[in-house]
Amino acid sequence: MKSNPSLQAVLCAPALGRARNRTQSNTTATAAPPTLGASRLMDFCRRYKISRWTFRNMKRNDTAPRTFNIGLLLFISHQAEAEWLREREAASAGRTVRKICK
C-alpha cells in the first residue's frame, strides 16, 4: 500500500514546527535591542545570559544598568542598556585575560 503524502506532511509538521520555534527563540534572545523602549529584567538577563541574582549583585556593586519600575515590574531602558554596555567594555579594555595553561 502506498503512503499518503498529506498524512506524512501532517505527521512531520509538529517536529518541524518545534525545531523552527527553537531556532526562532534562540535568535530572539541574542538579538540586539531596539534603540527606543525598554526590556523587562527577565529579558535583559536572558540576553546577557546572567541570573537575576547576578544582576542583584551587580546592582549592589553599582555595575548594573539604570532601572525603573512600572508597578511591580522592573525595566531597563535600551538607552541605559547601551550606556551600561559601553561602560563594561571600557572597564574590561584595560584588563588582561589570564590564560590557564596545563
C-alpha positions in Angstrom: 0.0 0.0 0.0 1.3 3.5 -0.9 1.9 6.0 1.8 -0.3 9.1 1.8 1.9 12.3 1.2 -0.5 14.5 3.0 -0.5 12.2 6.0 3.3 12.3 6.1 3.2 16.1 6.0 0.9 16.2 9.0 2.9 13.7 10.9 6.2 15.6 10.2 4.8 19.1 10.7 5.0 19.1 14.6 8.6 18.1 14.6 9.5 20.8 12.1 7.5 23.3 14.0 9.3 22.6 17.2 12.7 22.9 15.6 11.7 26.1 13.9 10.4 27.6 17.1 13.5 26.6 19.0 15.6 28.4 16.4 13.4 31.5 16.4 13.6 31.7 20.2 17.4 31.4 20.2 17.8 34.2 17.6 15.3 36.4 19.5 17.2 36.0 22.8 20.5 37.1 21.3 19.2 39.9 19.0 20.3 43.4 19.8 17.7 45.6 21.5 16.0 48.4 19.5 17.1 52.0 20.2 13.8 53.1 21.9 11.8 51.3 24.5 12.6 49.1 27.5 13.2 45.5 28.4 12.0 43.6 31.4 14.7 42.4 33.8 14.0 38.8 32.7 14.6 39.7 29.1 17.8 41.6 29.9 19.1 38.6 31.9 18.3 36.2 29.1 20.0 38.4 26.5 23.3 38.5 28.5 22.9 35.0 30.0 23.1 36.1 33.6 20.9 35.1 36.5 18.7 37.5 38.4 21.0 37.0 41.4 24.0 38.1 39.4 22.0 41.2 38.4 21.2 41.9 42.0 24.9 41.6 42.9 25.8 44.0 40.1 23.2 46.4 41.4 24.8 46.3 44.9 28.2 46.9 43.4 26.9 49.8 41.2 27.8 48.0 38.0 24.2 47.3 36.8 22.4 49.5 34.3 19.8 52.1 35.5 16.4 50.6 36.1 12.9 51.9 36.7 9.7 50.3 37.9 6.2 50.2 36.4 4.1 48.8 39.1 5.9 45.8 40.5 7.9 45.1 37.3 11.5 46.2 36.9 12.5 47.6 33.5 15.8 48.7 31.9 15.6 51.3 29.1 17.5 50.4 25.9 19.5 53.7 26.3 20.6 52.7 29.8 21.5 49.2 28.5 23.6 50.7 25.7 25.4 53.0 28.2 26.0 50.1 30.6 27.4 48.0 27.7 29.8 50.8 26.8 30.9 51.2 30.4 31.5 47.4 30.8 33.6 47.4 27.6 35.6 50.3 28.7 36.2 48.7 32.2 37.3 45.5 30.6 39.5 47.1 27.9 42.4 47.7 30.3 42.1 44.3 32.0 44.1 41.4 30.6 42.6 38.0 30.5 44.5 35.4 32.5 45.3 32.3 30.5 45.4 29.0 32.2 47.9 26.6 30.7 48.2 22.9 31.6 
